C-alpha cells in the first residue's frame, strides 16, 4: 500500500496493477451482489449472445478503481469522492487486466485529486475508462 499525502502528489503521477479474472472472483462477486444475470452465469447463454464465454460483471471491473485509489494512488490517505466508469469492451473469465491511473489535477484548496483511469485487457485493448475524484490527507 502506498502512503502518498496531498503534498506528495503531482500531475502526471501514474500507478498500475494487474488483476486476473477467475471463476472464483466471479462467484464471490455474485455472492456479494446477487446479480444472477445469465450473461454472467451461463456459458451457453453468453455463447448464444455471440460471446466466447461468460462476461465479467462490469461493476467488478469498475470496483478495481477503488483498489487503484485506496491502495496505489494515493493509497492509505484516500477517501473516494466519486468514480465515473464507462464500459468499452466486454471482459471474460481468464482475462488478465491492467489497471492504470494517472493524476490529472491536484486541488490544494479542497484536498482533492483527479485521476484518469483505464483498464486494459491482455491484448492491450481498453475495456473500461474512468475518472476518479479522491480526497487526500494533507
C-alpha positions as CSV (number, residue, x, y, z in Angstrom):
1,X,0.0,0.0,0.0
2,X,1.3,3.5,-0.9
3,X,1.1,6.3,1.6
4,X,1.1,9.5,-0.6
5,X,-0.2,12.6,1.1
6,X,-1.6,15.6,-0.9
7,X,1.9,17.3,-0.7
8,X,3.5,14.2,-2.4
9,X,1.1,14.1,-5.4
10,X,1.9,15.8,-8.7
11,X,0.1,15.9,-12.0
12,X,1.3,13.1,-14.2
13,X,2.0,10.6,-11.3
14,X,1.0,7.1,-12.5
15,X,0.4,3.7,-10.8
16,X,-0.7,0.3,-12.2
17,X,-1.5,-3.2,-11.1
18,X,-2.8,-6.4,-12.6
19,X,-5.9,-8.4,-11.9
20,X,-6.8,-11.9,-13.1
21,X,-10.4,-12.6,-13.8
22,X,-11.2,-16.0,-12.3
23,X,-14.2,-18.2,-11.7
24,X,-13.7,-17.7,-8.0
25,X,-13.8,-13.9,-8.3
26,X,-16.9,-14.1,-10.4
27,X,-18.6,-16.3,-7.8
28,X,-17.5,-14.1,-4.9
29,X,-18.9,-11.0,-6.7
30,X,-22.2,-12.9,-7.3
31,X,-22.2,-13.9,-3.6
32,X,-21.9,-10.2,-2.6
33,X,-24.4,-8.7,-5.1
34,X,-26.8,-11.5,-6.0
35,X,-26.6,-10.4,-9.7
36,X,-27.5,-13.7,-11.5
37,X,-27.9,-12.3,-15.0
38,X,-27.4,-15.2,-17.4
39,X,-24.7,-13.2,-19.3
40,X,-22.5,-13.6,-16.2
41,X,-23.7,-17.0,-15.0
42,X,-24.5,-19.2,-18.0
43,X,-21.8,-20.2,-20.6
44,X,-24.4,-21.3,-23.2
45,X,-26.5,-18.1,-22.8
46,X,-23.3,-16.0,-23.3
47,X,-22.4,-18.0,-26.4
48,X,-25.9,-17.6,-27.7
49,X,-25.3,-13.8,-27.5
50,X,-22.1,-14.1,-29.5
51,X,-19.6,-14.0,-26.7
52,X,-16.7,-16.5,-26.3
53,X,-17.6,-17.1,-22.6
54,X,-19.3,-15.6,-19.6
55,X,-19.0,-11.9,-19.4
56,X,-17.4,-10.5,-16.3
57,X,-19.5,-8.2,-14.2
58,X,-18.9,-4.6,-15.3
59,X,-19.0,-3.4,-11.8
60,X,-16.4,-6.0,-10.7
61,X,-14.1,-4.2,-13.2
62,X,-15.1,-0.8,-12.0
63,X,-14.6,-1.8,-8.4
64,X,-10.9,-2.0,-9.3
65,X,-10.9,1.8,-9.4
66,X,-11.4,1.6,-5.6
67,X,-8.3,-0.5,-5.3
68,X,-6.4,1.8,-7.5
69,X,-7.2,4.8,-5.3
70,X,-7.2,3.1,-1.9
71,X,-4.1,1.1,-2.3
72,X,-1.9,2.6,-5.1
73,X,-2.7,6.2,-5.9
74,X,-2.8,7.8,-3.3
75,X,-3.2,4.8,-1.1
76,X,-3.6,4.9,2.7
77,X,-4.7,8.6,2.9
78,X,-7.5,8.3,0.3
79,X,-11.2,8.8,0.6
80,X,-13.2,8.4,-2.6
81,X,-15.4,11.3,-3.6
82,X,-16.7,9.9,-6.9
83,X,-16.0,7.4,-9.6
84,X,-17.3,7.6,-13.2
85,X,-16.9,4.5,-15.2
86,X,-17.5,3.7,-18.9
87,X,-17.5,0.2,-20.2
88,X,-15.9,0.0,-23.6
89,X,-15.5,-3.8,-24.3
90,X,-16.6,-7.0,-22.5
91,X,-14.2,-8.9,-20.3
92,X,-14.1,-12.7,-19.9
93,X,-13.1,-15.2,-17.3
94,X,-9.4,-16.0,-17.9
95,X,-8.5,-12.4,-18.9
96,X,-5.7,-10.6,-17.2
97,X,-6.4,-6.9,-16.7
98,X,-4.1,-4.0,-16.1
99,X,-5.5,-1.1,-14.2
100,X,-3.7,2.2,-14.6
101,X,-4.3,5.6,-13.1
102,X,-2.7,9.0,-13.8
103,X,-3.2,12.1,-11.8
104,X,-4.6,14.9,-14.0
105,X,-5.4,17.5,-11.3
106,X,-4.4,18.4,-7.8
107,X,-6.7,20.7,-6.0
108,X,-4.9,22.0,-2.8
109,X,-7.9,24.1,-1.8
110,X,-10.3,21.2,-1.5
111,X,-7.6,18.5,-0.8
112,X,-8.8,16.5,-3.8
113,X,-7.1,14.9,-6.8
114,X,-8.5,13.7,-10.1
115,X,-7.2,10.5,-11.6
116,X,-7.8,9.4,-15.2
117,X,-8.1,5.6,-15.0
118,X,-8.1,2.9,-17.7
119,X,-8.4,-0.8,-17.6
120,X,-6.9,-2.8,-20.5
121,X,-7.1,-6.5,-21.3
122,X,-4.2,-8.8,-22.2
123,X,-4.4,-7.6,-25.8
124,X,-3.8,-4.0,-24.7
125,X,-7.4,-3.0,-25.6
126,X,-9.2,-0.6,-23.3
127,X,-12.1,-2.3,-21.7
128,X,-13.1,0.3,-19.0
129,X,-12.3,4.0,-18.6
130,X,-12.9,6.1,-15.6
131,X,-12.4,9.3,-13.8
132,X,-11.8,9.2,-10.0
133,X,-12.0,12.1,-7.6
134,X,-10.4,11.4,-4.3
135,X,-9.8,13.3,-1.1
136,X,-6.3,13.0,0.2
137,X,-5.0,13.8,3.7
138,X,-2.6,16.8,3.7
